[in-house]
C-alpha cells in the first residue's frame, strides 16, 4: 500500500491549515503591538507603514489560499472556488447594502469590518459547498 | 453518474483512504465519487480505471 507523498493533494488541506494558522497567529500578535506603538510614532509615512505591518500576514493568508487551490485535488478545488464565489457575492451584497444604509443614516462603520464580513460569507459558502458534495 | 467504485474497492478490501492514496486525492473526494455526488475529470477517470485494471466504461455508467 503506497503512502501519500508529502506534496499529495490529500495533505494539501493540512498544509493550508498550518500556513493559515501561522499567518493568523502573526496577525493577532502584530495588530495590538502596532496599535500600541502608534502614539509613539510621529506623524508622517512612518505611521502609515506601522499600521500596514499587520496586513502582511493577511497577504500570507491570500498566498496560502492560492497554494491550496494549486496543490489540492479537483473536488476540493471546486469546493473552494464555489465557496469563494458565494463568499465574494454575498460579501459584496452585504457591504454594498450597508453602504447604502449609511447614506440613509445608519451608523458609519470602519473599513476594518469589511474583511470579517467577507470571511464569514466565505465560511458559509464553504459549508454549503462541502454539504453539496458530502 | 452511477459507478461501481464502492463495489470494486470492497472486492480488494481497500478503505476509502487506501483508494484515495492510490488515486492521490482526498478521502472526501473518494466518498463523493462513490456516492455519485461528483463526476471525475477525464484524467482522474483514466487514473481510476488504471488503478482497478479496468476500462472507464466498466466502472462508470452514464445512464442516470
N, CA and C atoms of all chains as a GROMACS GRO file, in nm:
protein
  594
    1UNK      N    1   0.086  -0.120   0.000
    1UNK     CA    2   0.000   0.000   0.000
    1UNK      C    3   0.089   0.124   0.000
    2UNK      N    4   0.081   0.205  -0.108
    2UNK     CA    5   0.167   0.324  -0.113
    2UNK      C    6   0.125   0.427  -0.009
    3UNK      N    7   0.221   0.503   0.041
    3UNK     CA    8   0.190   0.608   0.137
    3UNK      C    9   0.177   0.740   0.062
    4UNK      N   10   0.088   0.830   0.109
    4UNK     CA   11   0.075   0.959   0.041
    4UNK      C   12   0.205   1.039   0.052
    5UNK      N   13   0.246   1.100  -0.059
    5UNK     CA   14   0.366   1.182  -0.055
    5UNK      C   15   0.339   1.310   0.023
    6UNK      N   16   0.447   1.377   0.062
    6UNK     CA   17   0.430   1.499   0.141
    6UNK      C   18   0.365   1.609   0.060
    7UNK      N   19   0.371   1.600  -0.073
    7UNK     CA   20   0.310   1.703  -0.157
    7UNK      C   21   0.176   1.658  -0.213
    8UNK      N   22   0.121   1.546  -0.164
    8UNK     CA   23  -0.003   1.494  -0.221
    8UNK      C   24  -0.120   1.587  -0.193
    9UNK      N   25  -0.218   1.588  -0.286
    9UNK     CA   26  -0.337   1.670  -0.263
    9UNK      C   27  -0.408   1.632  -0.133
   10UNK      N   28  -0.396   1.507  -0.094
   10UNK     CA   29  -0.463   1.463   0.028
   10UNK      C   30  -0.411   1.540   0.149
   11UNK      N   31  -0.288   1.587   0.141
   11UNK     CA   32  -0.232   1.660   0.256
   11UNK      C   33  -0.232   1.811   0.234
   12UNK      N   34  -0.287   1.854   0.121
   12UNK     CA   35  -0.290   1.998   0.091
   12UNK      C   36  -0.371   2.073   0.196
   13UNK      N   37  -0.481   2.013   0.240
   13UNK     CA   38  -0.564   2.078   0.340
   13UNK      C   39  -0.490   2.101   0.470
   14UNK      N   40  -0.410   2.001   0.509
   14UNK     CA   41  -0.334   2.013   0.634
   14UNK      C   42  -0.228   2.122   0.619
   15UNK      N   43  -0.161   2.124   0.504
   15UNK     CA   44  -0.058   2.228   0.482
   15UNK      C   45  -0.123   2.367   0.486
   16UNK      N   46  -0.241   2.378   0.426
   16UNK     CA   47  -0.310   2.507   0.424
   16UNK      C   48  -0.344   2.551   0.566
   17UNK      N   49  -0.395   2.460   0.646
   17UNK     CA   50  -0.432   2.496   0.782
   17UNK      C   51  -0.312   2.542   0.863
   18UNK      N   52  -0.198   2.478   0.844
   18UNK     CA   53  -0.076   2.519   0.914
   18UNK      C   54  -0.034   2.659   0.870
   19UNK      N   55  -0.032   2.680   0.738
   19UNK     CA   56   0.008   2.812   0.686
   19UNK      C   57  -0.089   2.919   0.734
   20UNK      N   58  -0.220   2.888   0.730
   20UNK     CA   59  -0.323   2.983   0.772
   20UNK      C   60  -0.308   3.014   0.921
   21UNK      N   61  -0.288   2.911   1.002
   21UNK     CA   62  -0.277   2.930   1.147
   21UNK      C   63  -0.155   3.016   1.183
   22UNK      N   64  -0.043   2.990   1.118
   22UNK     CA   65   0.078   3.068   1.146
   22UNK      C   66   0.057   3.214   1.106
   23UNK      N   67  -0.003   3.236   0.990
   23UNK     CA   68  -0.027   3.373   0.943
   23UNK      C   69  -0.124   3.446   1.036
   24UNK      N   70  -0.230   3.379   1.077
   24UNK     CA   71  -0.328   3.444   1.164
   24UNK      C   72  -0.269   3.468   1.302
   25UNK      N   73  -0.182   3.378   1.349
   25UNK     CA   74  -0.116   3.399   1.478
   25UNK      C   75  -0.030   3.524   1.472
   26UNK      N   76   0.042   3.541   1.360
   26UNK     CA   77   0.124   3.662   1.342
   26UNK      C   78   0.035   3.786   1.340
   27UNK      N   79  -0.078   3.775   1.274
   27UNK     CA   80  -0.171   3.890   1.266
   27UNK      C   81  -0.221   3.928   1.405
   28UNK      N   82  -0.261   3.827   1.483
   28UNK     CA   83  -0.314   3.851   1.617
   28UNK      C   84  -0.209   3.913   1.708
   29UNK      N   85  -0.083   3.874   1.689
   29UNK     CA   86   0.025   3.930   1.772
   29UNK      C   87   0.062   4.071   1.725
   30UNK      N   88   0.074   4.089   1.596
   30UNK     CA   89   0.122   4.216   1.542
   30UNK      C   90   0.021   4.330   1.557
   31UNK      N   91  -0.108   4.297   1.544
   31UNK     CA   92  -0.210   4.404   1.546
   31UNK      C   93  -0.206   4.487   1.675
   32UNK      N   94  -0.215   4.424   1.793
   32UNK     CA   95  -0.212   4.507   1.914
   32UNK      C   96  -0.078   4.576   1.937
   33UNK      N   97   0.030   4.511   1.895
   33UNK     CA   98   0.162   4.574   1.911
   33UNK      C   99   0.170   4.702   1.829
   34UNK      N  100   0.129   4.692   1.704
   34UNK     CA  101   0.136   4.811   1.616
   34UNK      C  102   0.042   4.922   1.665
   35UNK      N  103  -0.076   4.884   1.711
   35UNK     CA  104  -0.168   4.984   1.762
   35UNK      C  105  -0.114   5.050   1.890
   36UNK      N  106  -0.045   4.970   1.972
   36UNK     CA  107   0.013   5.024   2.096
   36UNK      C  108   0.128   5.119   2.065
   37UNK      N  109   0.202   5.090   1.959
   37UNK     CA  110   0.317   5.173   1.921
   37UNK      C  111   0.276   5.300   1.849
   38UNK      N  112   0.156   5.302   1.796
   38UNK     CA  113   0.112   5.413   1.711
   38UNK      C  114   0.125   5.551   1.776
   39UNK      N  115   0.086   5.567   1.904
   39UNK     CA  116   0.100   5.700   1.965
   39UNK      C  117   0.246   5.748   1.973
   40UNK      N  118   0.340   5.656   1.968
   40UNK     CA  119   0.481   5.694   1.982
   40UNK      C  120   0.544   5.732   1.849
   41UNK      N  121   0.475   5.709   1.741
   41UNK     CA  122   0.533   5.738   1.609
   41UNK      C  123   0.484   5.874   1.562
   42UNK      N  124   0.577   5.964   1.528
   42UNK     CA  125   0.535   6.097   1.482
   42UNK      C  126   0.457   6.089   1.352
   43UNK      N  127   0.390   6.192   1.323
   43UNK     CA  128   0.309   6.197   1.201
   43UNK      C  129   0.398   6.174   1.080
   44UNK      N  130   0.340   6.122   0.973
   44UNK     CA  131   0.418   6.100   0.852
   44UNK      C  132   0.409   5.959   0.801
   45UNK      N  133   0.499   5.927   0.712
   45UNK     CA  134   0.497   5.797   0.645
   45UNK      C  135   0.514   5.683   0.745
   46UNK      N  136   0.590   5.708   0.849
   46UNK     CA  137   0.616   5.603   0.949
   46UNK      C  138   0.488   5.550   1.012
   47UNK      N  139   0.390   5.637   1.038
   47UNK     CA  140   0.264   5.594   1.097
   47UNK      C  141   0.188   5.502   1.001
   48UNK      N  142   0.188   5.540   0.874
   48UNK     CA  143   0.117   5.459   0.775
   48UNK      C  144   0.185   5.322   0.760
   49UNK      N  145   0.317   5.322   0.758
   49UNK     CA  146   0.388   5.195   0.744
   49UNK      C  147   0.365   5.106   0.866
   50UNK      N  148   0.360   5.165   0.983
   50UNK     CA  149   0.340   5.089   1.106
   50UNK      C  150   0.205   5.018   1.104
   51UNK      N  151   0.098   5.091   1.069
   51UNK     CA  152  -0.035   5.029   1.073
   51UNK      C  153  -0.054   4.929   0.959
   52UNK      N  154   0.033   4.933   0.860
   52UNK     CA  155   0.022   4.836   0.750
   52UNK      C  156   0.096   4.705   0.780
   53UNK      N  157   0.176   4.704   0.886
   53UNK     CA  158   0.250   4.581   0.920
   53UNK      C  159   0.157   4.462   0.942
   54UNK      N  160   0.044   4.473   1.015
   54UNK     CA  161  -0.047   4.358   1.033
   54UNK      C  162  -0.108   4.309   0.903
   55UNK      N  163  -0.102   4.389   0.798
   55UNK     CA  164  -0.160   4.348   0.669
   55UNK      C  165  -0.072   4.241   0.604
   56UNK      N  166   0.058   4.240   0.640
   56UNK     CA  167   0.150   4.143   0.578
   56UNK      C  168   0.104   3.999   0.601
   57UNK      N  169   0.073   3.959   0.727
   57UNK     CA  170   0.024   3.822   0.744
   57UNK      C  171  -0.107   3.794   0.671
   58UNK      N  172  -0.190   3.895   0.649
   58UNK     CA  173  -0.312   3.873   0.572
   58UNK      C  174  -0.276   3.844   0.425
   59UNK      N  175  -0.170   3.906   0.378
   59UNK     CA  176  -0.121   3.874   0.245
   59UNK      C  177  -0.074   3.730   0.239
   60UNK      N  178  -0.013   3.682   0.348
   60UNK     CA  179   0.031   3.542   0.354
   60UNK      C  180  -0.090   3.449   0.349
   61UNK      N  181  -0.200   3.489   0.412
   61UNK     CA  182  -0.324   3.409   0.406
   61UNK      C  183  -0.369   3.398   0.260
   62UNK      N  184  -0.365   3.507   0.187
   62UNK     CA  185  -0.402   3.504   0.046
   62UNK      C  186  -0.312   3.410  -0.032
   63UNK      N  187  -0.183   3.412  -0.003
   63UNK     CA  188  -0.088   3.320  -0.069
   63UNK      C  189  -0.121   3.175  -0.033
   64UNK      N  190  -0.157   3.151   0.095
   64UNK     CA  191  -0.189   3.016   0.140
   64UNK      C  192  -0.313   2.964   0.067
   65UNK      N  193  -0.412   3.050   0.046
   65UNK     CA  194  -0.533   3.010  -0.027
   65UNK      C  195  -0.498   2.975  -0.171
   66UNK      N  196  -0.413   3.055  -0.233
   66UNK     CA  197  -0.371   3.026  -0.371
   66UNK      C  198  -0.297   2.894  -0.379
   67UNK      N  199  -0.208   2.867  -0.284
   67UNK     CA  200  -0.134   2.740  -0.281
   67UNK      C  201  -0.230   2.622  -0.262
   68UNK      N  202  -0.334   2.644  -0.178
   68UNK     CA  203  -0.432   2.537  -0.157
   68UNK      C  204  -0.500   2.502  -0.289
   69UNK      N  205  -0.540   2.604  -0.364
   69UNK     CA  206  -0.609   2.579  -0.491
   69UNK      C  207  -0.519   2.508  -0.591
   70UNK      N  208  -0.388   2.536  -0.584
   70UNK     CA  209  -0.294   2.472  -0.677
   70UNK      C  210  -0.265   2.328  -0.634
   71UNK      N  211  -0.248   2.306  -0.503
   71UNK     CA  212  -0.198   2.177  -0.453
   71UNK      C  213  -0.307   2.075  -0.428
   72UNK      N  214  -0.430   2.118  -0.412
   72UNK     CA  215  -0.533   2.023  -0.370
   72UNK      C  216  -0.590   1.946  -0.489
   73UNK      N  217  -0.678   1.849  -0.459
   73UNK     CA  218  -0.733   1.770  -0.570
   73UNK      C  219  -0.853   1.843  -0.633
   74UNK      N  220  -0.904   1.784  -0.742
   74UNK     CA  221  -1.001   1.857  -0.825
   74UNK      C  222  -1.131   1.888  -0.753
   75UNK      N  223  -1.177   1.798  -0.667
   75UNK     CA  224  -1.304   1.824  -0.597
   75UNK      C  225  -1.285   1.932  -0.492
   76UNK      N  226  -1.176   1.924  -0.416
   76UNK     CA  227  -1.151   2.026  -0.314
   76UNK      C  228  -1.132   2.163  -0.380
   77UNK      N  229  -1.072   2.164  -0.499
   77UNK     CA  230  -1.054   2.289  -0.572
   77UNK      C  231  -1.190   2.345  -0.611
   78UNK      N  232  -1.279   2.258  -0.660
   78UNK     CA  233  -1.413   2.302  -0.697
   78UNK      C  234  -1.487   2.356  -0.574
   79UNK      N  235  -1.476   2.287  -0.460
   79UNK     CA  236  -1.543   2.331  -0.338
   79UNK      C  237  -1.495   2.469  -0.298
   80UNK      N  238  -1.363   2.491  -0.302
   80UNK     CA  239  -1.309   2.620  -0.260
   80UNK      C  240  -1.348   2.731  -0.358
   81UNK      N  241  -1.351   2.700  -0.486
   81UNK     CA  242  -1.390   2.802  -0.584
   81UNK      C  243  -1.538   2.840  -0.566
   82UNK      N  244  -1.622   2.738  -0.541
   82UNK     CA  245  -1.763   2.768  -0.515
   82UNK      C  246  -1.777   2.848  -0.386
   83UNK      N  247  -1.697   2.813  -0.285
   83UNK     CA  248  -1.703   2.886  -0.157
   83UNK      C  249  -1.661   3.031  -0.176
   84UNK      N  250  -1.554   3.053  -0.252
   84UNK     CA  251  -1.506   3.189  -0.275
   84UNK      C  252  -1.607   3.269  -0.359
   85UNK      N  253  -1.672   3.202  -0.454
   85UNK     CA  254  -1.772   3.270  -0.537
   85UNK      C  255  -1.890   3.316  -0.450
   86UNK      N  256  -1.940   3.226  -0.366
   86UNK     CA  257  -2.050   3.261  -0.276
   86UNK      C  258  -2.006   3.369  -0.179
   87UNK      N  259  -1.886   3.352  -0.124
   87UNK     CA  260  -1.836   3.449  -0.027
   87UNK      C  261  -1.821   3.587  -0.088
   88UNK      N  262  -1.767   3.593  -0.209
   88UNK     CA  263  -1.748   3.722  -0.275
   88UNK      C  264  -1.882   3.786  -0.306
   89UNK      N  265  -1.975   3.708  -0.360
   89UNK     CA  266  -2.106   3.762  -0.397
   89UNK      C  267  -2.182   3.810  -0.274
   90UNK      N  268  -2.190   3.724  -0.172
   90UNK     CA  269  -2.265   3.760  -0.051
   90UNK      C  270  -2.198   3.876   0.022
   91UNK      N  271  -2.065   3.871   0.032
   91UNK     CA  272  -1.994   3.979   0.100
   91UNK      C  273  -2.013   4.112   0.029
   92UNK      N  274  -2.012   4.108  -0.103
   92UNK     CA  275  -2.030   4.231  -0.180
   92UNK      C  276  -2.169   4.289  -0.161
   93UNK      N  277  -2.270   4.201  -0.162
   93UNK     CA  278  -2.408   4.249  -0.144
   93UNK      C  279  -2.424   4.309  -0.005
   94UNK      N  280  -2.371   4.242   0.095
   94UNK     CA  281  -2.386   4.289   0.233
   94UNK      C  282  -2.314   4.423   0.254
   95UNK      N  283  -2.191   4.432   0.208
   95UNK     CA  284  -2.115   4.556   0.230
   95UNK      C  285  -2.173   4.671   0.149
   96UNK      N  286  -2.218   4.643   0.027
   96UNK     CA  287  -2.282   4.748  -0.052
   96UNK      C  288  -2.412   4.793   0.013
   97UNK      N  289  -2.491   4.695   0.060
   97UNK     CA  290  -2.618   4.728   0.125
   97UNK      C  291  -2.595   4.816   0.247
   98UNK      N  292  -2.494   4.781   0.326
   98UNK     CA  293  -2.470   4.864   0.445
   98UNK      C  294  -2.419   5.002   0.406
   99UNK      N  295  -2.344   5.008   0.298
   99UNK     CA  296  -2.301   5.139   0.249
   99UNK      C  297  -2.420   5.228   0.217
  100UNK      N  298  -2.521   5.166   0.157
  100UNK     CA  299  -2.642   5.242   0.127
  100UNK      C  300  -2.716   5.280   0.256
  101UNK      N  301  -2.717   5.189   0.353
  101UNK     CA  302  -2.783   5.219   0.480
  101UNK      C  303  -2.715   5.336   0.551
  102UNK      N  304  -2.583   5.343   0.536
  102UNK     CA  305  -2.511   5.456   0.597
  102UNK      C  306  -2.558   5.588   0.534
  103UNK      N  307  -2.584   5.586   0.405
  103UNK     CA  308  -2.634   5.707   0.337
  103UNK      C  309  -2.770   5.745   0.391
  104UNK      N  310  -2.845   5.644   0.440
  104UNK     CA  311  -2.978   5.671   0.495
  104UNK      C  312  -2.973   5.702   0.644
  105UNK      N  313  -2.854   5.704   0.702
  105UNK     CA  314  -2.844   5.741   0.841
  105UNK      C  315  -2.792   5.635   0.936
  106UNK      N  316  -2.765   5.515   0.887
  106UNK     CA  317  -2.712   5.410   0.975
  106UNK      C  318  -2.574   5.451   1.025
  107UNK      N  319  -2.532   5.400   1.141
  107UNK     CA  320  -2.401   5.438   1.195
  107UNK      C  321  -2.288   5.405   1.097
  108UNK      N  322  -2.193   5.496   1.087
  108UNK     CA  323  -2.078   5.474   0.999
  108UNK      C  324  -1.984   5.372   1.063
  109UNK      N  325  -1.949   5.269   0.986
  109UNK     CA  326  -1.858   5.167   1.037
  109UNK      C  327  -1.721   5.178   0.971
  110UNK      N  328  -1.620   5.132   1.045
  110UNK     CA  329  -1.484   5.133   0.992
  110UNK      C  330  -1.471   5.032   0.878
  111UNK      N  331  -1.379   5.060   0.786
  111UNK     CA  332  -1.348   4.966   0.678
  111UNK      C  333  -1.295   4.834   0.733
  112UNK      N  334  -1.248   4.835   0.858
  112UNK     CA  335  -1.195   4.712   0.918
  112UNK      C  336  -1.303   4.603   0.932
  113UNK      N  337  -1.429   4.641   0.924
  113UNK     CA  338  -1.537   4.542   0.933
  113UNK      C  339  -1.558   4.467   0.801
  114UNK      N  340  -1.504   4.519   0.693
  114UNK     CA  341  -1.530   4.458   0.561
  114UNK      C  342  -1.472   4.317   0.554
  115UNK      N  343  -1.345   4.301   0.594
  115UNK     CA  344  -1.280   4.169   0.585
  115UNK      C  345  -1.356   4.063   0.665
  116UNK      N  346  -1.394   4.088   0.792
  116UNK     CA  347  -1.470   3.987   0.865
  116UNK      C  348  -1.601   3.948   0.796
  117UNK      N  349  -1.668   4.044   0.732
  117UNK     CA  350  -1.792   4.013   0.661
  117UNK      C  351  -1.763   3.916   0.547
  118UNK      N  352  -1.661   3.946   0.468
  118UNK     CA  353  -1.625   3.856   0.357
  118UNK      C  354  -1.580   3.720   0.411
  119UNK      N  355  -1.506   3.719   0.522
  119UNK     CA  356  -1.456   3.593   0.579
  119UNK      C  357  -1.572   3.504   0.623
  120UNK      N  358  -1.672   3.563   0.689
  120UNK     CA  359  -1.787   3.485   0.734
  120UNK      C  360  -1.865   3.432   0.614
  121UNK      N  361  -1.882   3.516   0.512
  121UNK     CA  362  -1.953   3.470   0.391
  121UNK      C  363  -1.876   3.358   0.322
  122UNK      N  364  -1.743   3.365   0.324
  122UNK     CA  365  -1.660   3.260   0.266
  122UNK      C  366  -1.678   3.129   0.344
  123UNK      N  367  -1.681   3.139   0.477
  123UNK     CA  368  -1.702   3.020   0.560
  123UNK      C  369  -1.838   2.957   0.532
  124UNK      N  370  -1.941   3.040   0.521
  124UNK     CA  371  -2.075   2.989   0.492
  124UNK      C  372  -2.077   2.923   0.355
  125UNK      N  373  -2.013   2.989   0.257
  125UNK     CA  374  -2.005   2.931   0.122
  125UNK      C  375  -1.932   2.799   0.123
  126UNK      N  376  -1.828   2.788   0.204
  126UNK     CA  377  -1.751   2.664   0.214
  126UNK      C  378  -1.838   2.553   0.274
  127UNK      N  379  -1.915   2.586   0.376
  127UNK     CA  380  -2.003   2.486   0.439
  127UNK      C  381  -2.109   2.439   0.340
  128UNK      N  382  -2.166   2.531   0.263
  128UNK     CA  383  -2.267   2.495   0.163
  128UNK      C  384  -2.207   2.404   0.058
  129UNK      N  385  -2.087   2.437   0.009
  129UNK     CA  386  -2.023   2.356  -0.096
  129UNK      C  387  -1.987   2.218  -0.042
  130UNK      N  388  -1.933   2.212   0.080
  130UNK     CA  389  -1.897   2.081   0.136
  130UNK      C  390  -2.021   1.993   0.154
  131UNK      N  391  -2.132   2.055   0.196
  131UNK     CA  392  -2.256   1.978   0.216
  131UNK      C  393  -2.304   1.923   0.083
  132UNK      N  394  -2.286   2.001  -0.024
  132UNK     CA  395  -2.334   1.959  -0.156
  132UNK      C  396  -2.259   1.835  -0.205
  133UNK      N  397  -2.132   1.822  -0.167
  133UNK     CA  398  -2.051   1.709  -0.215
  133UNK      C  399  -2.022   1.608  -0.103
  134UNK      N  400  -2.105   1.609   0.001
  134UNK     CA  401  -2.079   1.520   0.115
  134UNK      C  402  -2.092   1.375   0.075
  135UNK      N  403  -2.363   1.043  -1.203
  135UNK     CA  404  -2.328   0.927  -1.283
  135UNK      C  405  -2.306   0.807  -1.189
  136UNK      N  406  -2.372   0.697  -1.226
  136UNK     CA  407  -2.354   0.577  -1.144
  136UNK      C  408  -2.216   0.518  -1.167
  137UNK      N  409  -2.167   0.450  -1.065
  137UNK     CA  410  -2.037   0.385  -1.080
  137UNK      C  411  -2.026   0.267  -0.985
  138UNK      N  412  -1.923   0.187  -1.007
  138UNK     CA  413  -1.903   0.065  -0.927
  138UNK      C  414  -1.785   0.080  -0.831
  139UNK      N  415  -1.750   0.201  -0.798
  139UNK     CA  416  -1.630   0.224  -0.719
  139UNK      C  417  -1.635   0.152  -0.584
  140UNK      N  418  -1.749   0.166  -0.516
  140UNK     CA  419  -1.757   0.104  -0.383
  140UNK      C  420  -1.743  -0.047  -0.392
  141UNK      N  421  -1.809  -0.103  -0.491
  141UNK     CA  422  -1.804  -0.249  -0.507
  141UNK      C  423  -1.661  -0.294  -0.540
  142UNK      N  424  -1.597  -0.223  -0.632
  142UNK     CA  425  -1.462  -0.260  -0.672
  142UNK      C  426  -1.364  -0.242  -0.556
  143UNK      N  427  -1.385  -0.138  -0.479
  143UNK     CA  428  -1.297  -0.112  -0.364
  143UNK      C  429  -1.313  -0.224  -0.259
  144UNK      N  430  -1.439  -0.261  -0.235
  144UNK     CA  431  -1.467  -0.366  -0.137
  144UNK      C  432  -1.408  -0.500  -0.180
  145UNK      N  433  -1.412  -0.528  -0.310
  145UNK     CA  434  -1.356  -0.654  -0.362
  145UNK      C  435  -1.207  -0.666  -0.330
  146UNK      N  436  -1.141  -0.552  -0.324
  146UNK     CA  437  -0.997  -0.552  -0.298
  146UNK      C  438  -0.965  -0.524  -0.151
  147UNK      N  439  -1.070  -0.513  -0.071
  147UNK     CA  440  -1.053  -0.488   0.073
  147UNK      C  441  -0.978  -0.357   0.100
  148UNK      N  442  -1.005  -0.256   0.021
  148UNK     CA  443  -0.943  -0.126   0.043
  148UNK      C  444  -1.040  -0.036   0.117
  149UNK      N  445  -0.984   0.047   0.206
  149UNK     CA  446  -1.066   0.152   0.267
  149UNK      C  447  -1.073   0.270   0.169
  150UNK      N  448  -1.159   0.365   0.202
  150UNK     CA  449  -1.165   0.485   0.116
  150UNK      C  450  -1.030   0.558   0.120
  151UNK      N  451  -0.965   0.556   0.236
  151UNK     CA  452  -0.834   0.620   0.247
  151UNK      C  453  -0.731   0.550   0.160
  152UNK      N  454  -0.739   0.415   0.155
  152UNK     CA  455  -0.646   0.340   0.069
  152UNK      C  456  -0.663   0.382  -0.076
  153UNK      N  457  -0.788   0.387  -0.120
  153UNK     CA  458  -0.814   0.424  -0.260
  153UNK      C  459  -0.773   0.569  -0.284
  154UNK      N  460  -0.798   0.656  -0.188
  154UNK     CA  461  -0.761   0.796  -0.202
  154UNK      C  462  -0.609   0.810  -0.219
  155UNK      N  463  -0.535   0.734  -0.143
  155UNK     CA  464  -0.389   0.738  -0.154
  155UNK      C  465  -0.343   0.690  -0.291
  156UNK      N  466  -0.405   0.584  -0.340
  156UNK     CA  467  -0.367   0.530  -0.471
  156UNK      C  468  -0.401   0.627  -0.584
  157UNK      N  469  -0.509   0.703  -0.566
  157UNK     CA  470  -0.552   0.798  -0.669
  157UNK      C  471  -0.491   0.937  -0.648
  158UNK      N  472  -0.424   0.955  -0.534
  158UNK     CA  473  -0.366   1.085  -0.499
  158UNK      C  474  -0.472   1.195  -0.489
  159UNK      N  475  -0.583   1.158  -0.425
  159UNK     CA  476  -0.688   1.255  -0.397
  159UNK      C  477  -0.724   1.242  -0.249
  160UNK      N  478  -0.812   1.331  -0.201
  160UNK     CA  479  -0.854   1.324  -0.061
  160UNK      C  480  -0.959   1.216  -0.041
  161UNK      N  481  -0.973   1.170   0.081
  161UNK     CA  482  -1.075   1.069   0.110
  161UNK      C  483  -1.214   1.123   0.081
  162UNK      N  484  -1.235   1.254   0.105
  162UNK     CA  485  -1.365   1.315   0.077
  162UNK      C  486  -1.400   1.303  -0.071
  163UNK      N  487  -1.299   1.313  -0.155
  163UNK     CA  488  -1.323   1.301  -0.298
  163UNK      C  489  -1.367   1.160  -0.333
  164UNK      N  490  -1.303   1.060  -0.275
  164UNK     CA  491  -1.343   0.922  -0.299
  164UNK      C  492  -1.486   0.901  -0.253
  165UNK      N  493  -1.520   0.954  -0.137
  165UNK     CA  494  -1.656   0.941  -0.083
  165UNK      C  495  -1.758   1.005  -0.178
  166UNK      N  496  -1.728   1.125  -0.227
  166UNK     CA  497  -1.819   1.194  -0.318
  166UNK      C  498  -1.833   1.118  -0.450
  167UNK      N  499  -1.724   1.061  -0.498
  167UNK     CA  500  -1.729   0.981  -0.621
  167UNK      C  501  -1.819   0.860  -0.603
  168UNK      N  502  -1.799   0.788  -0.493
  168UNK     CA  503  -1.876   0.666  -0.469
  168UNK      C  504  -2.026   0.695  -0.456
  169UNK      N  505  -2.058   0.806  -0.396
  169UNK     CA  506  -2.199   0.841  -0.378
  169UNK      C  507  -2.260   0.905  -0.501
  170UNK      N  508  -2.178   0.926  -0.604
  170UNK     CA  509  -2.230   0.986  -0.726
  170UNK      C  510  -2.256   1.134  -0.716
  171UNK      N  511  -2.204   1.197  -0.610
  171UNK     CA  512  -2.226   1.341  -0.593
  171UNK      C  513  -2.125   1.421  -0.677
  172UNK      N  514  -2.022   1.354  -0.726
  172UNK     CA  515  -1.920   1.422  -0.806
  172UNK      C  516  -1.875   1.328  -0.916
  173UNK      N  517  -1.868   1.381  -1.039
  173UNK     CA  518  -1.816   1.304  -1.151
  173UNK      C  519  -1.671   1.344  -1.175
  174UNK      N  520  -1.580   1.248  -1.191
  174UNK     CA  521  -1.439   1.281  -1.204
  174UNK      C  522  -1.408   1.346  -1.339
  175UNK      N  523  -1.296   1.418  -1.341
  175UNK     CA  524  -1.247   1.470  -1.468
  175UNK      C  525  -1.195   1.352  -1.549
  176UNK      N  526  -1.168   1.376  -1.676
  176UNK     CA  527  -1.119   1.268  -1.762
  176UNK      C  528  -0.987   1.210  -1.713
  177UNK      N  529  -0.888   1.294  -1.677
  177UNK     CA  530  -0.764   1.237  -1.625
  177UNK      C  531  -0.785   1.152  -1.501
  178UNK      N  532  -0.873   1.196  -1.411
  178UNK     CA  533  -0.897   1.118  -1.289
  178UNK      C  534  -0.972   0.989  -1.323
  179UNK      N  535  -1.064   0.995  -1.418
  179UNK     CA  536  -1.136   0.875  -1.460
  179UNK      C  537  -1.039   0.771  -1.516
  180UNK      N  538  -0.943   0.815  -1.597
  180UNK     CA  539  -0.842   0.723  -1.650
  180UNK      C  540  -0.755   0.666  -1.539
  181UNK      N  541  -0.725   0.750  -1.440
  181UNK     CA  542  -0.644   0.706  -1.326
  181UNK      C  543  -0.718   0.599  -1.247
  182UNK      N  544  -0.849   0.621  -1.229
  182UNK     CA  545  -0.932   0.524  -1.156
  182UNK      C  546  -0.934   0.392  -1.232
  183UNK      N  547  -0.954   0.400  -1.363
  183UNK     CA  548  -0.959   0.279  -1.444
  183UNK      C  549  -0.827   0.203  -1.436
  184UNK      N  550  -0.717   0.276  -1.445
  184UNK     CA  551  -0.585   0.211  -1.438
  184UNK      C  552  -0.563   0.148  -1.302
  185UNK      N  553  -0.610   0.212  -1.197
  185UNK     CA  554  -0.593   0.158  -1.062
  185UNK      C  555  -0.664   0.025  -1.045
  186UNK      N  556  -0.783   0.014  -1.107
  186UNK     CA  557  -0.859  -0.111  -1.095
  186UNK      C  558  -0.829  -0.208  -1.209
  187UNK      N  559  -0.751  -0.165  -1.306
  187UNK     CA  560  -0.720  -0.253  -1.418
  187UNK      C  561  -0.840  -0.277  -1.509
  188UNK      N  562  -0.927  -0.180  -1.519
  188UNK     CA  563  -1.048  -0.192  -1.600
  188UNK      C  564  -1.058  -0.074  -1.696
  189UNK      N  565  -1.157  -0.080  -1.788
  189UNK     CA  566  -1.182   0.034  -1.874
  189UNK      C  567  -1.280   0.128  -1.803
  190UNK      N  568  -1.280   0.254  -1.844
  190UNK     CA  569  -1.366   0.352  -1.781
  190UNK      C  570  -1.512   0.310  -1.784
  191UNK      N  571  -1.555   0.259  -1.900
  191UNK     CA  572  -1.697   0.223  -1.912
  191UNK      C  573  -1.734   0.099  -1.833
  192UNK      N  574  -1.635   0.027  -1.782
  192UNK     CA  575  -1.663  -0.086  -1.693
  192UNK      C  576  -1.683  -0.039  -1.549
  193UNK      N  577  -1.652   0.086  -1.524
  193UNK     CA  578  -1.664   0.141  -1.389
  193UNK      C  579  -1.777   0.244  -1.382
  194UNK      N  580  -1.788   0.330  -1.481
  194UNK     CA  581  -1.886   0.438  -1.480
  194UNK      C  582  -1.997   0.412  -1.580
  195UNK      N  583  -2.120   0.442  -1.538
  195UNK     CA  584  -2.236   0.424  -1.622
  195UNK      C  585  -2.302   0.560  -1.643
  196UNK      N  586  -2.299   0.613  -1.766
  196UNK     CA  587  -2.356   0.747  -1.789
  196UNK      C  588  -2.507   0.755  -1.774
  197UNK      N  589  -2.574   0.638  -1.770
  197UNK     CA  590  -2.720   0.638  -1.756
  197UNK      C  591  -2.755   0.677  -1.613
  198UNK      N  592  -2.836   0.780  -1.593
  198UNK     CA  593  -2.878   0.823  -1.458
  198UNK      C  594  -2.991   0.738  -1.402
   0.00000   0.00000   0.00000
